[in-house]
Amino acid sequence: MFIDELQPIFREFLQHPLVFTGGLISGSLKLKLSEDPLKSWLEKQGLTNFTYTDSTSDNGSGPQSISID
């Protein structure tokens, strides 16, 4: 039951152990693909055609205040 849910994760790990481990580590360290050193390494590997959107990106506006009557 529980093993069936984890089977896709184990399958990916067995097919590409280095990539899986690197993704797991970069995710746990909260590294962003659009920042160095990960960005420069991806450019060296020729993997620059990725689309990455940062949901927490700063669009130049800081905290805003509101008034509640």
Sequence and secondary structure as in RCSB ss.txt:
>XXXX:A:sequence
MFIDELQPIFREFLQHPLVFTGGLISGSLKLKLSEDPLKSWLEKQGLTNFTYTDSTSDNGSGPQSISID
>XXXX:A:secstr
 HHHHHHHHHHHHHH HHHHHHHHHHHHTT  TTSTTHHHHHHHHT        TT   S         
